[in-house]
């Protein structure tokens, strides 16, 4: 009997394909074991971010319960699989959530709820920031008669006229001042200055009416005395730099050495922001790594000239210890900002790796630095500085871990080939700026609503000058300052800074030097961060799936509708959008700070008030868009006339009005919920308020007007805080 060919089973072809897919996925999953620590730190950060995303204060036991529950299940299961990986992520997220809760409980302090003063305020100077035309001081151990304003804040920030002089850190001063409570965001979704001040422990802002007087300083000791000494040392260094290098160059040099940016004029700061060079003004990885490398090489090569010592001591490790001490000192005199702390931790991890004979720079060292910062200061995660600095470093380290750079600049016998070395250096600069600039542009768009267009060109010139000339001269001057031999080096540093200032000014004035980006939703930023982390941290080919969640972050701002009307909390500034979604501001010239914030967030229109589709007179304005009519009424008669005829009546200067037949938004609504953004359509209005974004958290207190309808002018202090 002859048998025919045996027919294969129906799924014989599919089975190998299925097995191949499962094998590929298993291979991808196994490849992540080496990156487990990185993902756990990312989960910790997600837990911190989740805490700040709550609209109300979460249950205090939420984080500890989640962490304890995940840990208990892990102990019972005792297996390492995908479920265990998920439980580890929950454990890390719970710990991050708990760290943020503990931090809030630790820093919570009294704050004013209404404006008070004039009154006599006495306190100890904890910090001094000098600015063109004024001096800002932070006082702690504050004493004054609080009247009906609530409890006396632990710290207050005062603005002093520059002509009254600057006190020294540690002085006890008395001054007559007017104090006001911390301010809510200027626009819905804007910078939360209240939260920034809450974590700084500052419960009131104010300005002085008379010159301050110094009181007797009681004897102090311990850490407070040490901190005061460090702050006064910073000021002495800054004064010495300004004596030798006057003007804008001296102010920028002070920022590079001590981290004090407040002396830089607004014009120069704007040039640096528009040209994409603002990162040079803050103490970051460039400055810290240059110091560590210079000290390391100088000590190692210098001591190698002493043969008797070189044969008995491990010069590499001695140089590493010296570099660690130098960077620690630099961190202290730099003010210990978030970028400086991050850079110090990165450098410290690299130096410790040298001491224990391990690889110096890796994503694990970045993760360790991020974990340390978030454990100590969880609030840093919502700041532009933390987000931009860490994400840029993650992207760069991930790139250079995956791309092996061979020493093509050396010949067959190890000799230098200058041309190739220069080409490699320029190529590395371009790639570094493209990667870092592309990553940080996402956060710049979210926080500042603008992205520089020519940062690659500006950095191609400025970064080598800063790294090879300005910083070495500055570090040499800092080392020789005690001996009084620093003047030539400070002069050379100032010349380099003048050149960079010129580059920033020139690039900032090129056509289209910056691109305005409409407001980005927080969920879109979260998608972008998830995509970037997937691209940078995932080990394997699936990393490029991170491009998928990046797309909403890139597209969402351009698809979102612009508000038709924006009105600030005081009701004094009204902005109407034009056909392009840009804002036309009401013609009054007061509240300059509020007007600047509105323009920066939503964009400035080239047209004049009012827009073409809006009719205005002394009583108010009328506009109709997308089948919705809105009236802006400046008086009670206008409200009465348009009630029932308009879909929405906005009365920004009137309290407790009645308007049957129309939706009314008056001064009371602005006071209760903050600034409003109105979107018209379909006979209705969609309203976004400051309270919708801030929620009701420990830091989002509602200020009480001193008198009904009476508001103090908005503070410009938030301009500096927003970038930190």
C-alpha atoms as one frame of an Amber mdcrd trajectory, in Angstrom:
protein
   0.000   0.000   0.000   1.445   3.300  -1.059   1.025   6.161   1.320   0.639
   9.685   0.075   2.370  12.645   1.618   1.288  13.425   5.147  -0.497  16.757
   5.321   0.906  19.155   7.891  -1.354  20.267  10.713  -3.222  23.490  10.006
  -1.200  25.539  12.489   2.229  24.106  11.709   3.321  27.301   9.978   1.867
  29.497  12.685   3.450  27.642  15.575   7.056  28.510  14.759   6.045  32.131
  14.193   4.249  32.183  17.526   7.183  30.577  19.238   9.490  33.091  17.561
   7.430  36.031  18.813   7.302  34.646  22.334  11.021  33.999  22.264  11.691
  37.533  21.057   9.517  39.017  23.796  11.172  36.793  26.379  14.564  37.931
  25.134  13.499  41.573  25.410  12.208  41.002  28.945  15.380  39.231  30.052
  17.456  42.077  28.641  15.824  44.444  31.156  17.269  42.675  34.195  20.385
  44.813  33.899  18.209  47.949  33.860  15.972  46.933  36.771  17.501  49.547
  39.068  16.840  52.259  36.484  13.181  51.345  36.165  12.750  51.152  39.945
  14.085  54.700  40.262  11.683  55.731  37.490   8.842  54.122  39.479   9.977
  56.007  42.597   9.835  59.251  40.605   6.373  58.293  39.292   5.180  57.895
  42.874   6.481  61.353  43.737   4.823  62.832  40.640   1.534  61.078  41.490
   1.537  62.787  44.888   1.733  66.219  43.277  -0.973  65.302  40.747  -3.681
  64.864  43.405  -6.278  67.681  43.379  -6.674  67.329  47.165  -4.395  66.097
  49.913  -4.227  62.276  49.624  -4.855  59.964  52.547  -1.639  59.975  54.629
  -1.482  56.199  54.673  -1.745  55.751  50.901   1.961  55.584  50.110   3.001
  53.448  53.120   0.065  51.065  52.586   0.888  50.543  48.910   4.570  49.963
  49.677   3.896  47.640  52.609   1.296  45.654  50.674   3.607  45.153  47.695
   6.473  44.133  49.991   4.257  41.618  51.823   3.104  39.961  48.596   6.692
  39.778  47.343   7.799  38.058  50.542   4.970  35.525  50.313   5.400  34.743
  46.589   9.206  34.509  46.579   9.332  34.346  42.776  10.928  36.622  40.227
   8.583  37.043  37.258   6.554  39.771  35.579   4.178  39.909  38.536   7.116
  40.405  40.878   8.427  43.155  38.619   5.081  44.919  38.853   5.038  44.564
  42.640   8.549  46.008  42.854   7.364  48.966  40.798   4.399  49.475  43.171
   6.787  49.249  46.140   9.087  51.900  44.647   6.150  54.161  43.703   4.712
  53.831  47.210   8.051  54.832  48.720   8.216  57.853  46.405   4.675  58.879
  47.352   5.582  58.495  51.028   8.753  60.571  50.641   6.687  63.437  49.213
   4.122  63.171  52.015   6.861  63.249  54.647   8.468  66.252  52.996   5.188
  68.208  53.040   4.656  67.402  56.718   8.225  68.478  57.464   8.194  71.867
  55.728   4.611  72.893  56.542   4.752  76.318  58.198   2.401  79.227  58.958
   1.606  81.667  56.165  -0.231  84.963  55.979  -3.765  84.898  54.602  -4.228
  88.662  54.170  -2.085  91.732  53.643  -0.878  93.378  56.871   1.060  96.513
  57.644   2.775  98.795  57.778   4.271  97.100  60.839   7.660  96.563  62.440
   9.290  93.282  61.403  12.363  91.812  63.087  14.248  88.733  61.941  17.578
  87.117  61.186  18.921  87.421  57.637  19.090  83.910  56.180  19.721  84.806
  52.542  20.587  87.896  50.504  19.970  88.270  46.770  21.208  91.451  45.121
  19.491  92.629  41.968  19.734  95.726  39.782  17.938  98.412  41.784  16.850
  96.273  44.720  17.909  93.708  47.292  15.815  90.744  48.361  16.373  89.230
  51.782  14.852  86.194  53.437  14.339  86.565  57.183  13.830  83.683  59.592
  13.085  83.755  63.327  10.561  86.458  62.376   8.714  88.498  64.997   5.905
  91.007  64.463   2.344  91.718  65.591   0.301  89.524  63.266  -3.041  91.174
  64.079  -5.834  89.184  62.363  -3.616  87.765  59.619  -3.110  84.346  61.189
   0.007  82.954  62.772   3.366  84.668  62.287   5.310  83.038  59.396   8.633
  81.377  60.161  10.216  83.096  57.143   9.409  86.185  55.093  10.926  87.564
  51.905  11.395  91.324  51.759  12.353  93.617  48.902  14.700  96.448  49.968
  15.709  99.445  47.842  19.338  99.115  46.760  20.099 102.566  48.159  19.449
 101.266  51.684  22.334  98.811  51.380  22.490  95.044  51.828  22.748  93.362
  55.229  25.004  90.377  55.804  23.746  86.863  56.328  23.373  86.282  60.057
  22.482  89.892  60.925  19.420  90.619  63.034  17.576  93.501  61.373  14.432
  95.492  62.094  12.456  97.191  59.364   9.036  98.694  58.780   7.295  96.774
  56.034   4.030  95.821  54.369   3.523  92.050  54.073   1.202  90.103  51.823
   0.413  86.385  51.483   2.016  84.120  48.867   0.339  84.533  45.501  -1.592
  82.095  43.379  -0.649  81.463  39.726  -1.324  84.371  37.391  -3.105  82.217
  34.775  -4.652  78.734  34.820  -1.838  76.215  34.495   0.815  78.841  35.219
   3.787  78.616  37.538   2.704  77.762  41.093   4.588  80.347  43.111   2.652
  79.416  46.247   4.028  75.876  46.064   7.562  77.117  45.490   7.377  79.360
  48.563   5.723  76.615  50.634   8.665  74.262  50.193  11.079  77.131  50.823
   9.297  77.744  54.135   8.399  81.334  53.182   5.009  82.421  54.511   4.863
  86.074  53.430   6.261  88.537  50.888   6.697  92.235  51.425   8.366  95.539
  50.750   9.945  98.040  53.107   8.991 101.635  53.790  12.082 102.819  55.688
  15.793 101.903  55.871  16.523  98.799  57.921  18.456  98.896  61.184  20.832
  96.299  62.578  20.181  94.832  66.021  22.605  93.077  68.363  23.383  89.554
  67.159  23.260  86.891  69.884  26.019  84.313  70.029  25.367  81.344  67.757
  27.172  78.167  66.961  26.971  74.865  65.178  25.569  74.411  61.691  23.870
  77.817  61.586  27.178  79.595  62.143  28.800  77.446  59.456  26.005  78.178
  56.987  26.202  81.907  57.636  29.944  81.798  57.089  29.546  80.004  53.761
  26.934  82.508  52.568  29.132  85.465  53.508  32.088  83.787  51.789  29.962
  83.528  48.625  29.168  87.205  48.876  32.827  88.102  49.388  33.811  86.118
  46.292  31.047  87.806  44.282  32.171  91.260  45.462  35.757  90.515  44.488
  34.686  89.420  41.000  32.549  92.529  40.526  35.431  94.775  41.581  37.654
  93.297  38.886  35.080  92.593  36.168  32.366  95.302  36.185  29.115  95.388
  34.265  27.224  92.516  32.689  30.376  90.447  32.248  31.030  90.586  35.985
  27.440  89.611  36.785  27.662  86.562  34.495  31.066  85.652  35.971  29.532
  85.767  39.460  26.800  83.378  38.293  29.363  80.952  36.897  31.418  80.890
  40.106  28.882  81.345  42.920  25.564  80.513  41.243  24.109  83.977  42.040
  22.171  84.920  38.902  20.163  87.783  40.392  22.825  90.372  39.483  22.461
  89.702  35.757  20.336  92.289  33.981  17.027  91.185  32.483  18.279  92.066
  28.989  21.270  89.719  29.238  19.191  86.943  30.782  16.685  87.246  27.959
  19.497  87.064  25.380  20.752  83.844  26.968  17.255  82.345  27.068  16.395
  83.204  23.470  19.761  82.013  22.118  19.590  78.708  24.014  22.566  79.485
  26.280  20.657  79.831  29.560  22.059  76.500  30.777  25.502  78.101  30.968
  24.335  80.484  33.701  23.488  77.786  36.248  26.049  75.640  38.015  25.602
  72.281  36.313  27.467  69.291  34.974  29.729  71.320  32.689  31.107  73.437
  35.518  31.350  70.674  38.107  32.969  68.133  35.779  35.496  70.695  34.530
  36.539  71.448  38.096  36.815  67.772  39.008  38.786  66.928  35.855  41.146
  69.878  36.251  41.904  69.108  39.905  42.252  65.390  39.211  44.710  65.864
  36.343  46.681  68.604  38.083  47.154  66.594  41.275  47.900  63.316  39.517
  50.322  64.718  36.941  51.871  67.179  39.362  52.625  64.616  42.051  53.934
  62.212  39.412  56.905  64.588  39.087  57.909  63.542  42.616  59.254  60.001
  42.064  59.706  59.184  45.742  55.984  59.790  46.326  54.795  58.281  43.055
  56.244  54.843  43.822  54.727  54.709  47.324  51.236  56.243  46.892  48.389
  55.466  44.514  48.323  58.900  42.879  45.121  58.137  40.983  43.128  57.657
  44.173  44.817  60.556  45.942  43.852  62.774  43.008  40.304  61.435  43.184
  39.999  62.331  46.885  41.336  65.824  46.159  38.864  66.297  43.299  36.019
  65.194  45.570  37.027  67.766  48.204  37.278  70.518  45.570  33.842  69.761
  44.092  32.315  69.664  47.583  33.686  73.155  48.266  32.396  74.344  44.887
  28.940  72.955  45.693  28.867  74.899  48.965  29.826  78.247  47.439  27.493
  77.725  44.469  24.345  77.822  46.602  23.506  74.100  46.170  20.784  74.559
  43.541  19.126  71.457  42.043  21.381  71.396  38.926  24.446  71.888  41.149
  23.404  69.083  43.518  22.655  66.787  40.586  26.008  67.582  38.984  27.849
  67.103  42.270  26.210  63.738  42.869  27.102  62.618  39.343  30.704  63.711
  39.780  30.857  62.207  43.266  29.581  58.857  41.986  32.171  58.952  39.189
  34.960  59.724  41.667  33.835  56.967  44.038  33.805  54.600  41.060  37.441
  55.518  40.438  38.236  54.847  44.100  36.693  51.368  43.945  37.978  50.650
  40.416  34.589  50.676  38.701  33.138  52.381  35.619  32.794  56.087  36.329
  29.817  57.321  34.260  26.708  55.241  33.591  22.942  55.411  33.725  23.097
  53.824  37.170  25.064  56.778  38.489  22.435  59.103  37.018  19.703  57.027
  38.661  21.485  57.179  42.016  21.764  60.967  41.758  18.065  61.292  40.838
  17.023  59.008  43.690  19.052  61.032  46.193  17.622  64.369  45.040  14.033
  63.104  45.045  14.368  61.422  48.427  15.623  64.659  49.979  13.662  67.193
  47.902  10.660  65.463  46.257   9.253  68.840  45.158  12.113  69.117  42.667
  10.255  66.772  40.311   7.740  69.472  39.337  10.470  72.038  38.643  11.874
  72.842  35.225  15.455  72.651  36.484  15.232  69.037  37.682  13.309  67.856
  34.653  15.565  69.482  32.079  18.903  68.699  33.708  18.216  65.045  34.501
  16.486  64.231  31.232  19.321  65.780  29.225  21.930  63.796  31.163  19.931
  60.561  30.809  19.688  61.039  27.047  23.388  61.845  26.654  24.612  58.972
  28.828  22.263  56.566  27.049  23.588  57.746  23.688  27.250  57.395  24.587
  26.672  54.018  26.256  25.260  52.688  22.987  27.640  54.406  20.579  31.255
  53.327  20.937  33.693  56.120  20.042  37.035  54.794  18.855  40.177  56.957
  19.083  40.416  57.739  15.360  42.413  60.824  16.280  45.512  58.759  17.091
  47.929  57.325  14.563  49.340  53.788  14.424  51.996  54.637  17.015  49.643
  56.553  19.321  50.550  60.014  18.054  47.895  62.749  18.037  46.231  63.701
  14.774  45.067  67.220  15.504  42.754  67.538  12.505  40.812  64.389  13.312
  40.717  65.236  16.994  39.249  68.652  16.190  36.667  67.104  13.865  35.651
  64.599  16.529  35.366  67.359  19.117  33.155  69.500  16.873  31.037  66.486
  15.942  30.623  65.559  19.623  29.568  69.135  20.416  26.956  69.124  17.662
  25.574  65.717  18.616  25.533  66.622  22.314  23.653  69.859  21.715  21.220
  68.253  19.281  20.374  65.487  21.747  20.266  67.643  24.873  18.488  70.486
  23.070  15.858  68.185  21.576  15.122  66.577  24.938  15.006  69.795  26.952
  12.864  71.567  24.352   9.923  69.442  25.497  10.210  70.850  29.022  10.999
  74.356  27.800   7.778  74.287  25.788   5.776  73.093  28.811   7.212  75.484
  31.403   8.142  78.551  29.344   6.030  78.221  26.155   9.002  78.867  23.904
  11.847  76.981  22.258  15.100  78.520  20.943  15.689  77.995  17.231  19.465
  78.452  16.939  20.770  76.842  20.127  23.041  74.493  18.158  24.819  77.409
  16.493  25.128  79.404  19.722  26.375  76.435  21.746  28.864  75.456  19.068
  30.637  78.740  19.785  29.857  79.278  23.460  30.457  75.810  24.913  34.127
  75.483  23.854  34.881  79.031  25.019  33.216  78.333  28.354  34.852  74.950
  28.851  38.346  75.718  27.570  38.744  79.352  28.601  36.170  80.902  30.943
  35.856  78.147  33.536  39.603  77.331  33.766  40.337  81.033  34.280  37.580
  81.277  36.872  38.758  78.218  38.773  42.347  79.478  38.755  41.152  82.845
  40.072  39.151  81.122  42.796  42.196  79.117  43.889  44.481  82.175  43.920
  41.974  84.582  45.492  43.202  84.021  49.094  46.694  85.060  47.985  45.435
  88.141  46.128  46.766  86.866  42.775  43.401  86.432  41.096  43.089  89.724
  39.164  44.778  88.632  35.882  42.714  85.457  35.734  39.480  87.280  36.526
  40.290  89.769  33.775  40.819  86.940  31.313  37.597  85.310  32.468  35.735
  88.592  31.964  37.023  88.872  28.399  35.680  85.400  27.627  32.330  86.224
  29.211  32.094  89.411  27.116  32.540  87.281  24.008  29.775  84.880  25.080
  27.488  87.794  25.919  28.080  89.093  22.403  27.242  85.703  20.886  24.037
  85.466  22.936  22.966  88.984  21.953  23.691  88.413  18.268  21.886  85.070
  18.035  18.907  86.366  20.031  18.346  89.034  17.385  18.281  86.688  14.411
  14.874  86.373  12.704  12.763  83.654  14.314  15.239  83.154  17.152  12.544
  81.533  19.265   9.282  79.709  18.580   6.248  80.292  20.770   4.501  77.060
  21.797   0.857  77.125  22.966   0.158  75.764  26.466   0.930  72.051  26.799
  -1.311  69.818  28.900   0.264  68.007  31.841  -0.877  64.647  30.492   0.958
  65.383  27.236   4.163  66.123  29.167   3.718  62.841  31.069   3.418  60.984
  27.756   6.565  62.685  26.507   8.528  61.757  29.640   7.354  58.138  29.408
   8.428  57.989  25.782  11.858  59.481  26.466  12.470  57.086  29.359  11.457
  54.124  27.204  13.844  55.203  24.447  16.730  55.845  26.842  16.347  53.091
  29.441  14.927  50.115  27.551  17.556  47.592  26.560  16.699  46.173  23.160
  14.994  46.950  19.886  11.646  47.758  21.466  13.103  50.964  22.880  11.949
  52.767  19.753   8.353  52.149  20.761   8.935  55.142  23.023   8.413  57.337
  19.967   4.688  56.458  20.111   3.894  58.233  23.438   6.155  61.097  22.370
   3.819  62.013  19.513   0.961  63.348  21.691   3.409  65.585  23.552   4.642
  67.073  20.280   1.211  67.472  18.679  -1.162  68.349  21.539  -0.190  72.033
  22.023  -0.814  72.804  18.363  -4.217  71.095  18.301  -5.599  72.557  21.530
  -7.992  75.491  21.214  -6.845  78.859  22.516  -9.042  80.571  25.131 -11.304
  83.316  23.864 -10.989  85.377  27.044  -8.445  85.436  29.872  -9.020  87.577
  32.954  -6.641  87.792  35.890  -7.542  87.346  39.555  -7.826  91.079  40.229
 -10.152  91.628  37.255  -7.984  94.492  36.042  -6.374  92.721  33.078  -8.574
  91.252  30.337  -7.157  89.555  27.231  -9.103  88.526  24.113  -7.777  86.144
  21.470  -7.512  87.100  17.822  -8.049  84.867  14.795  -4.653  83.184  15.322
  -5.248  82.443  18.997  -2.846  85.166  20.195  -3.820  87.565  22.969  -4.805
  91.216  22.635  -4.557  92.903  26.034  -6.842  95.592  27.413  -5.162  98.973
  26.943  -4.413  99.831  30.611  -0.704  99.933  31.398  -0.753  98.768  35.024
  -0.070  95.209  36.241   2.927  94.832  33.954   3.911  91.490  35.443   0.463
  89.959  34.899   0.348  91.206  31.328   3.814  89.758  30.628   2.803  86.332
  31.944  -0.360  86.239  29.819   1.564  87.155  26.670   4.302  84.605  27.368
   1.811  81.800  27.936  -0.671  82.413  25.124   1.344  84.523  22.692   1.153
  88.212  21.801  -1.104  89.411  19.009   0.154  91.943  16.495  -3.273  93.588
  16.458  -4.649  96.356  18.644  -7.438  96.376  21.203 -10.115  95.339  20.559
  -9.940  92.416  18.050 -11.926  92.972  14.825 -14.882  90.804  15.905 -15.286
  92.569  19.264 -17.262  95.788  19.863 -16.177  97.861  22.880 -17.246 101.096
  24.518 -16.882 102.659  27.956 -19.438 100.255  29.463 -17.780  97.062  28.230
 -17.310  94.758  25.241 -19.484  92.341  23.280 -18.221  89.396  21.270 -19.950
  86.478  19.577 -18.028  83.389  18.546 -19.158  79.904  17.568 -22.809  80.677
  18.331 -21.991  81.967  21.808 -22.423  85.577  22.917 -20.326  87.025  25.733
 -20.500  90.451  27.341 -17.688  91.996  29.373 -19.407  94.473  31.669 -17.481
  97.122  33.591 -20.480  98.480  35.505 -23.734  97.326  37.102 -25.859  98.975
  34.403 -24.113  96.994  31.670 -24.765  93.775  33.590 -28.464  94.600  33.899
 -28.746  95.488  30.196 -27.186  92.278  28.890 -28.555  89.713  31.339 -30.754
  87.282  29.427 -29.441  88.483  26.071 -25.871  87.189  26.313 -24.987  83.577
  27.044 -22.210  84.677  29.380 -21.719  87.934  31.279 -18.245  88.645  32.644
 -18.187  91.364  35.309 -14.542  91.348  36.464 -14.847  94.457  38.676 -18.170
  93.786  40.436 -18.974  91.660  43.485 -22.112  89.588  44.183 -24.145  90.547
  41.142 -27.341  88.849  40.014 -27.911  88.025  36.341 -30.971  85.869  35.567
 -30.951  84.194  32.170 -27.176  84.321  31.661 -24.165  82.708  33.231 -22.426
  85.331  35.358 -18.736  85.397  36.269 -17.962  88.289  38.598 -15.216  89.514
  40.894 -16.274  87.059  43.590 -15.670  84.102  41.250 -12.223  85.457  40.402
 -11.393  85.827  44.088 -12.631  82.348  45.000 -11.098  80.401  42.094  -8.343
  82.632  40.738  -7.782  83.776  37.165 -10.210  82.456  34.513  -9.751  81.291
  30.920 -13.008  81.112  28.935 -13.654  78.967  25.849 -16.827  79.792  23.894
 -18.835  77.399  21.732 -22.279  75.917  21.201 -24.084  78.525  23.266 -22.080
  77.639  26.368 -18.775  78.534  27.937 -16.095  76.180  29.210 -14.173  77.692
  32.089 -10.670  76.871  33.310  -9.569  78.434  36.574  -6.395  78.534  38.619
  -8.078  76.369  41.249  -8.752  73.677  38.645  -4.984  73.267  38.255  -3.741
  73.909  41.788  -6.452  71.944  43.559  -6.775  72.279  47.313  -3.409  71.277
  48.600  -1.358  72.217  51.649   0.308  75.037  49.700  -2.697  76.373  47.743
  -4.137  78.758  50.312  -6.677  81.341  49.203  -5.458  84.871  50.050  -7.993
  87.187  51.706  -8.174  90.747  50.278  -7.344  93.443  52.779 -10.572  95.177
  51.848 -13.247  93.916  49.562 -12.040  94.336  46.000  -8.638  95.646  47.149
  -5.645  93.664  45.845  -1.949  94.314  46.106  -0.020  94.410  42.822   1.312
  91.067  41.650   4.900  90.287  42.573   7.670  89.882  40.029   9.571  87.549
  42.370   7.963  84.607  40.604   9.892  85.377  37.412  13.118  84.118  38.981
  11.495  81.266  40.869   9.845  79.844  37.749  13.116  78.727  36.291  14.357
  76.932  39.357
